[in-house]
Amino acid sequence: MSNIAGQGCERIIPDEEKKPLSEIERSIVKKYRKQIWSKFVKAVKQYELVQEGDKIAVAISGGKDSLLMAKLFQELQKHGQVKFALEFIAMDPGYHPQVKELLKENLDYLNIPTHIYDSGIFNVIDEKASDYPCYLCARMRRGSLYAKAQELGCNKLALGHHYNDVIETTMLNILYAGNFKTMLPKLKAKNFENLELIRPLYLVEEDSIRRFINYSGIWPLNCACMIAAKKIGNKRFEIKELIKDLKTKFDGVDKSIFKAAENVGMEGILGWEKNGEKHSFLDYYDEE
């Protein structure tokens, strides 16, 4: 497998180092109960992500986050009290053949029965947005996954964004977009009727996910986009490094950033926007 290093895979681990599937599944609710399982269940309950009778499309990119999310949903079906159905979907945007084969091997090994379908998104991105590929790629991926979920009769689409993604998105918006907006645990699809996006890894930290994957011996994919691989100056990476540096100087700063989105003091902000309409504190100043 070493000949596909750099083509979309996070690391190299020989097959013989993989843990048996039964041990991987058991570790989720035992070894990683506090760091992963409990936080997953807490997010599902706290944000009401799964209801009785749901049919959930679990989007699998092949990366560490989505592979773990798929196994967590399988465990929730086994141990949870709410009855729901699952469809696992993986979009092939134009992977290198060996990368796609590794994705299939991982899914087979982890016993995740998945609908893999082609989208050709990488070709479109290379043609239309090769200078700034990630934004358009993310939008096209999301639309393709929504459409596939709807085709399969699902009412929810689960994505593998985790706790650190939430914090990084908040900081990206503050520092580069000039607004205070975070990544929500769920939201209704604008262009796909009766579909809702959910993020069940919302409270799970990336380091915990990485430790689980390392323990399992699975070799996950990363973005696998050779267009983006040629780019430098990734802003999300810069934010990740900034938060890492801040944590060495301010204890618990990551938790404070997360909490800030839960504790917005409306009486202490200059303005806000709702349903496309902007409001100023001056509009309500004389009412105090």
ZIBEL-V705411 format. One line per field, one symbol per residue. ss: DSSP state (H for helix, E for strand, L for the rest). phi: phi as a letter, one per 30 degrees, with the letter a starting at -180 (. if undefined). A space follows every 10 residues. Layout:
ss: ???
phi: ???
This chain:
ss: LHHHLLLLEL LLLLHHHLLL HHHHHHHHHL LLHHHHHHHH HHHHHHLLLL LLLLEEEEEL LLLHHHHHHH HHHHHHHHHL LLLLEEEEEE EELLLLHHHH HHHHHHHHHL LLLEEEEELL HHHHHHHHLL LLHHHHHHHH HHHHHHHHHH HLLLLEEELL LLHHHHHHHH HHHHHHHLLL LLLLLEEELL LLLLLEEELL LLLLLHHHHH HHHHHHLLLL ELLLLLLHHH LLLLHHHHHH HHHHHHHHHL LLHHHHHHHH LLLLLHHHLL EEEELLEEEE LHHHHLLL
phi: .ddcdicjbd acbeedddde edddddddcc dcdddbeddd dddeddchdb beidbcdcdc djdddddded ddddddddcd cccacbbcbb ccdkdeeddd ddeddddddd hcdbdcbdbi dedddddcbd dbddddeddd dedddedddd edidcbbccc dcedddddde dddddccibc bcdddaaddd cbdicbcbbd ceccddeddd ddddddidcd dceicddddd cbidddddde dddeddddcb diddddddde dcbddddcbd aabbhicdbc dddcdddd
